[in-house]
Amino acid sequence: MTEPQVPAYLRVAGKIREDIESGKHPEGEKLPSLEALAKEHGVNRGVAERAVNQLRIEGLLVVRQGSGAVVRRYERIPRT
């Protein structure tokens, strides 16, 4: 039996999330452009856009049209 593949946008979102959690992208920092994120992660612009939107839905990013995506305040919630 084969494992189901994780969609590319979720893989990219996971990598960006790890960067936020590790402090690589601190609160208030503007993320690179969608084009730069796509190139960095080896995906197309649409995949990068879906990844950023996923993180916006999760509350990790604030996205303003024309201004890009900015990291929101991040507080790690301990798992019980």
DSSP file with accessible surface (Angstrom, degrees, kcal/mol):
  #  RESIDUE AA STRUCTURE BP1 BP2  ACC     N-H-->O    O-->H-N    N-H-->O    O-->H-N    TCO  KAPPA ALPHA  PHI   PSI    X-CA   Y-CA   Z-CA
    1    1 A M              0   0  239      0, 0.0     2,-0.2     0, 0.0     0, 0.0   0.000 360.0 360.0 360.0 135.0    0.0    0.0    0.0
    2    2 A T        -     0   0  131      1,-0.1     3,-0.0     3,-0.0     0, 0.0  -0.651 360.0-113.2 -95.2 150.7    1.4    3.4   -0.9
    3    3 A E        -     0   0  175     -2,-0.2     2,-0.1     1,-0.1    -1,-0.1  -0.577  37.2-105.8 -78.4 143.0    1.2    6.5    1.3
    4    4 A P        -     0   0  119      0, 0.0     2,-0.3     0, 0.0    -1,-0.1  -0.421  37.6-115.3 -67.3 142.4   -1.0    9.3    0.1
    5    5 A Q        -     0   0  181     -2,-0.1     3,-0.0     1,-0.0    -3,-0.0  -0.594  21.1-125.8 -79.8 140.4    1.0   12.3   -1.3
    6    6 A V        -     0   0   77     -2,-0.3     5,-0.1     1,-0.1    -1,-0.0  -0.708  36.0-104.2 -82.2 132.5    0.8   15.6    0.6
    7    7 A P    >>  -     0   0   65      0, 0.0     4,-1.8     0, 0.0     3,-0.7  -0.246  27.2-118.3 -57.2 147.0   -0.2   18.4   -1.8
    8    8 A A  H 3> S+     0   0   29      1,-0.3     4,-2.6     2,-0.2     5,-0.2   0.869 112.0  56.4 -56.8 -40.4    2.7   20.7   -2.8
    9    9 A Y  H 3> S+     0   0   43      1,-0.2     4,-2.5     2,-0.2    -1,-0.3   0.873 107.0  49.5 -65.0 -32.5    1.1   23.8   -1.2
   10   10 A L  H <> S+     0   0   60     -3,-0.7     4,-2.2     2,-0.2    -1,-0.2   0.869 109.6  51.5 -73.2 -33.8    0.9   22.0    2.2
   11   11 A R  H  X S+     0   0  121     -4,-1.8     4,-1.9     2,-0.2    -2,-0.2   0.940 113.3  44.8 -64.5 -44.6    4.5   21.0    2.0
   12   12 A V  H  X S+     0   0    5     -4,-2.6     4,-2.5     2,-0.2     5,-0.2   0.930 112.1  51.7 -66.1 -43.0    5.5   24.5    1.2
   13   13 A A  H  X S+     0   0    0     -4,-2.5     4,-2.8    -5,-0.2    -1,-0.2   0.908 108.4  53.1 -59.5 -39.6    3.3   25.9    3.9
   14   14 A G  H  X S+     0   0   14     -4,-2.2     4,-2.3     2,-0.2    -1,-0.2   0.898 108.6  48.7 -63.6 -39.9    4.9   23.5    6.4
   15   15 A K  H  X S+     0   0  100     -4,-1.9     4,-1.9     2,-0.2    -1,-0.2   0.916 113.2  46.5 -67.2 -41.9    8.4   24.7    5.5
   16   16 A I  H  X S+     0   0    1     -4,-2.5     4,-2.2     2,-0.2    -2,-0.2   0.918 110.9  53.5 -65.7 -41.0    7.4   28.3    5.9
   17   17 A R  H  X S+     0   0   62     -4,-2.8     4,-2.9    -5,-0.2    -2,-0.2   0.922 107.5  51.0 -58.4 -44.0    5.6   27.5    9.2
   18   18 A E  H  X S+     0   0  123     -4,-2.3     4,-2.3     1,-0.2     6,-0.3   0.898 108.5  52.1 -60.7 -40.1    8.8   25.8   10.5
   19   19 A D  H  X>S+     0   0   28     -4,-1.9     5,-1.5     2,-0.2     6,-1.5   0.877 111.2  47.0 -64.6 -36.9   10.8   29.0    9.5
   20   20 A I  H ><5S+     0   0    8     -4,-2.2     3,-1.0     4,-0.2    -2,-0.2   0.944 113.0  48.5 -68.1 -46.7    8.3   31.1   11.5
   21   21 A E  H 3<5S+     0   0   68     -4,-2.9    -2,-0.2     1,-0.3    -1,-0.2   0.854 111.4  50.2 -62.1 -35.0    8.4   28.8   14.5
   22   22 A S  H 3<5S-     0   0   88     -4,-2.3    -1,-0.3    -5,-0.2    -2,-0.2   0.604 115.9-113.6 -80.5 -11.7   12.2   28.7   14.5
   23   23 A G  T <<5S+     0   0   45     -3,-1.0    -3,-0.2    -4,-0.6    -2,-0.1   0.452  82.9 123.4  92.5   1.4   12.4   32.5   14.3
   24   24 A K  S   <S+     0   0  118     -5,-1.5    -4,-0.2     1,-0.3    -5,-0.1   0.886  85.8  35.1 -60.9 -37.6   13.9   32.6   10.8
   25   25 A H  S    S-     0   0   15     -6,-1.5    -1,-0.3    -9,-0.1    -2,-0.2  -0.875  94.0-162.2-115.1  93.4   10.9   34.8    9.9
   26   26 A P    >   -     0   0   63      0, 0.0     3,-2.2     0, 0.0    45,-0.3  -0.251  34.9 -69.0 -74.7 167.4   10.3   36.9   13.1
   27   27 A E  T 3  S+     0   0  128      1,-0.3    45,-0.2    47,-0.1    46,-0.1  -0.211 121.4  19.7 -53.3 135.0    7.1   38.8   13.9
   28   28 A G  T 3  S+     0   0   53     43,-2.7    -1,-0.3     1,-0.3     2,-0.3   0.289  90.4 133.1  87.6 -10.2    6.5   41.8   11.7
   29   29 A E    <   -     0   0   69     -3,-2.2    42,-2.4    43,-0.1     2,-0.4  -0.548  55.9-128.4 -77.1 138.6    8.8   40.5    8.9
   30   30 A K  B     -A   70   0A 128     -2,-0.3    40,-0.2    40,-0.2     3,-0.1  -0.696  24.4-128.1 -83.0 131.5    7.6   40.7    5.4
   31   31 A L        -     0   0    6     38,-3.1    38,-0.3    -2,-0.4     3,-0.1  -0.387  34.0 -89.7 -71.7 158.6    7.9   37.4    3.5
   32   32 A P        -     0   0   51      0, 0.0    37,-0.2     0, 0.0    -1,-0.1  -0.176  59.1 -79.9 -59.3 164.0    9.6   37.3    0.2
   33   33 A S     >  -     0   0   65      1,-0.1     4,-2.8    -3,-0.1     5,-0.2  -0.134  41.5-106.4 -60.9 162.7    7.4   37.8   -2.9
   34   34 A L  H  > S+     0   0   34      1,-0.2     4,-2.7     2,-0.2     5,-0.2   0.888 123.0  53.6 -59.8 -38.1    5.4   34.9   -4.2
   35   35 A E  H  > S+     0   0  108      2,-0.2     4,-2.3     1,-0.2    -1,-0.2   0.922 110.4  46.0 -62.5 -43.5    7.8   34.6   -7.1
   36   36 A A  H  > S+     0   0   42      2,-0.2     4,-2.7     1,-0.2    -2,-0.2   0.904 113.0  49.6 -67.3 -40.9   10.8   34.3   -4.7
   37   37 A L  H  X S+     0   0    2     -4,-2.8     4,-2.1     2,-0.2    -2,-0.2   0.917 110.6  51.2 -62.9 -42.0    9.0   31.8   -2.5
   38   38 A A  H  X>S+     0   0    6     -4,-2.7     5,-2.4    -5,-0.2     4,-0.7   0.936 112.7  44.9 -61.0 -46.0    8.1   29.7   -5.5
   39   39 A K  H ><5S+     0   0  180     -4,-2.3     3,-0.8     1,-0.2    -2,-0.2   0.925 111.9  52.4 -64.1 -45.1   11.7   29.7   -6.7
   40   40 A E  H 3<5S+     0   0   97     -4,-2.7    -1,-0.2     1,-0.2    -2,-0.2   0.866 118.1  36.8 -58.6 -38.1   13.1   28.9   -3.2
   41   41 A H  H 3<5S-     0   0   30     -4,-2.1    -1,-0.2    -5,-0.2    -2,-0.2   0.373 110.0-117.6-100.4   2.2   10.7   25.9   -2.9
   42   42 A G  T <<5S+     0   0   70     -3,-0.8     2,-0.2    -4,-0.7    -3,-0.2   0.860  75.5 112.3  67.5  36.4   10.9   24.7   -6.5
   43   43 A V  S   <S-     0   0   35     -5,-2.4    -1,-0.2    -6,-0.2    -2,-0.1  -0.786  70.0 -92.1-128.6 174.8    7.2   25.2   -7.2
   44   44 A N     >  -     0   0  106     -2,-0.2     4,-1.9    -3,-0.1     3,-0.4  -0.402  41.5-102.3 -85.8 169.3    5.1   27.5   -9.4
   45   45 A R  H  > S+     0   0  114      1,-0.2     4,-2.6     2,-0.2     5,-0.2   0.859 119.3  57.9 -60.0 -37.2    3.7   30.8   -8.2
   46   46 A G  H  > S+     0   0   35      1,-0.2     4,-2.2     2,-0.2    -1,-0.2   0.893 106.0  49.0 -62.2 -39.5    0.2   29.4   -7.7
   47   47 A V  H  > S+     0   0   29     -3,-0.4     4,-2.3     2,-0.2    -1,-0.2   0.928 111.5  49.6 -65.7 -43.2    1.4   26.8   -5.3
   48   48 A A  H  X S+     0   0    0     -4,-1.9     4,-2.5     1,-0.2    -2,-0.2   0.915 110.0  51.6 -62.1 -39.9    3.3   29.5   -3.3
   49   49 A E  H  X S+     0   0   99     -4,-2.6     4,-2.5     1,-0.2    -1,-0.2   0.913 109.6  48.7 -64.2 -42.0    0.1   31.6   -3.3
   50   50 A R  H  X S+     0   0  145     -4,-2.2     4,-2.3     2,-0.2    -1,-0.2   0.888 110.6  52.1 -65.0 -37.4   -1.9   28.7   -1.9
   51   51 A A  H  X S+     0   0    0     -4,-2.3     4,-2.0     2,-0.2    -2,-0.2   0.938 111.0  46.4 -64.2 -45.6    0.7   28.0    0.8
   52   52 A V  H  X S+     0   0   11     -4,-2.5     4,-2.1     1,-0.2    -2,-0.2   0.916 112.1  51.5 -63.5 -41.4    0.7   31.7    1.9
   53   53 A N  H  X S+     0   0   68     -4,-2.5     4,-2.6     1,-0.2    -1,-0.2   0.902 106.8  54.1 -62.8 -38.8   -3.1   31.6    1.9
   54   54 A Q  H  X S+     0   0   46     -4,-2.3     4,-2.0     1,-0.2    -1,-0.2   0.929 109.7  46.9 -60.2 -43.8   -3.1   28.5    4.1
   55   55 A L  H  <>S+     0   0    0     -4,-2.0     5,-2.3     2,-0.2     6,-1.0   0.832 109.5  54.6 -70.4 -29.0   -0.9   30.2    6.6
   56   56 A R  H ><5S+     0   0  108     -4,-2.1     3,-1.3     4,-0.2    -2,-0.2   0.942 107.8  49.5 -65.4 -44.0   -3.1   33.3    6.5
   57   57 A I  H 3<5S+     0   0  104     -4,-2.6    -2,-0.2     1,-0.3    -1,-0.2   0.894 108.8  53.2 -61.4 -38.1   -6.1   31.0    7.3
   58   58 A E  T 3<5S-     0   0   78     -4,-2.0    -1,-0.3    -5,-0.2    -2,-0.2   0.570 117.8-115.2 -74.6  -9.3   -4.1   29.5   10.2
   59   59 A G  T < 5S+     0   0   25     -3,-1.3    -3,-0.2    -4,-0.4    -2,-0.1   0.576  86.8 112.3  88.3  10.6   -3.5   33.0   11.6
   60   60 A L  S   <S+     0   0   20     -5,-2.3    12,-2.7     1,-0.1     2,-0.3   0.711  75.9  39.3 -87.8 -21.6    0.3   33.0   11.1
   61   61 A L  E     -B   71   0A   3     -6,-1.0     2,-0.5    10,-0.2    10,-0.2  -0.943  62.2-148.2-129.4 150.6    0.4   35.7    8.3
   62   62 A V  E     -B   70   0A  45      8,-2.8     8,-2.9    -2,-0.3     2,-0.5  -0.979  22.6-160.8-111.4 127.7   -1.4   38.9    7.5
   63   63 A V  E     -B   69   0A  64     -2,-0.5     2,-0.5     6,-0.2     6,-0.2  -0.955  10.4-176.5-116.4 126.2   -1.8   39.4    3.8
   64   64 A R  E >>  -B   68   0A 151      4,-2.3     3,-2.4    -2,-0.5     4,-1.7  -0.989  34.4-112.7-121.6 124.8   -2.4   42.8    2.2
   65   65 A Q  T 34 S+     0   0  201     -2,-0.5    -2,-0.0     1,-0.3     4,-0.0  -0.278 103.4  10.5 -56.4 129.1   -3.0   43.1   -1.5
   66   66 A G  T 34 S+     0   0   84      1,-0.1    -1,-0.3     0, 0.0    -3,-0.0   0.229 124.8  65.3  87.1 -15.9   -0.1   45.0   -3.0
   67   67 A S  T <4 S-     0   0   68     -3,-2.4    -2,-0.2     1,-0.2     2,-0.1   0.574  93.6-136.8-111.9 -18.0    1.9   44.9    0.2
   68   68 A G  E  <  - B   0  64A  31     -4,-1.7    -4,-2.3   -38,-0.1     2,-0.4  -0.426  37.2 -40.0  94.8-166.4    2.6   41.2    0.6
   69   69 A A  E     - B   0  63A  10    -38,-0.3   -38,-3.1    -6,-0.2     2,-0.4  -0.849  48.5-166.3-108.7 135.1    2.5   38.8    3.6
   70   70 A V  E     -AB  30  62A  41     -8,-2.9    -8,-2.8    -2,-0.4     2,-0.3  -0.951  27.2-111.4-122.1 139.6    3.7   39.8    7.0
   71   71 A V  E     - B   0  61A   4    -42,-2.4   -43,-2.7    -2,-0.4   -10,-0.2  -0.497  31.8-144.4 -70.9 129.4    4.4   37.4    9.9
   72   72 A R        -     0   0  125    -12,-2.7   -43,-0.1    -2,-0.3    -1,-0.1  -0.408  41.9 -67.6 -83.3 170.0    1.9   37.8   12.8
   73   73 A R        -     0   0  167     -2,-0.1     2,-0.5   -46,-0.1    -1,-0.2  -0.356  56.7-151.0 -59.4 130.5    2.8   37.4   16.4
   74   74 A Y        +     0   0   64    -54,-0.1     2,-0.5    -3,-0.1   -47,-0.1  -0.933  20.9 174.6-114.7 125.3    3.7   33.8   16.9
   75   75 A E        -     0   0  121     -2,-0.5     2,-0.3     2,-0.0   -54,-0.0  -0.980  27.8-134.5-127.0 118.2    3.2   32.0   20.3
   76   76 A R        -     0   0  165     -2,-0.5    -2,-0.0   -55,-0.1     0, 0.0  -0.567  15.4-145.9 -73.0 128.9    3.8   28.3   20.3
   77   77 A I        -     0   0  140     -2,-0.3    -1,-0.0     1,-0.0     2,-0.0  -0.869  20.4-122.5 -96.8 119.3    1.1   26.5   22.2
   78   78 A P        -     0   0  110      0, 0.0     2,-0.3     0, 0.0    -1,-0.0  -0.372  23.2-126.0 -63.3 139.1    2.4   23.5   24.0
   79   79 A R              0   0  234     -2,-0.0     0, 0.0     1,-0.0     0, 0.0  -0.695 360.0 360.0 -85.2 139.8    0.8   20.2   23.1
   80   80 A T              0   0  188     -2,-0.3    -1,-0.0     0, 0.0     0, 0.0  -0.653 360.0 360.0-104.7 360.0   -0.7   18.1   25.9
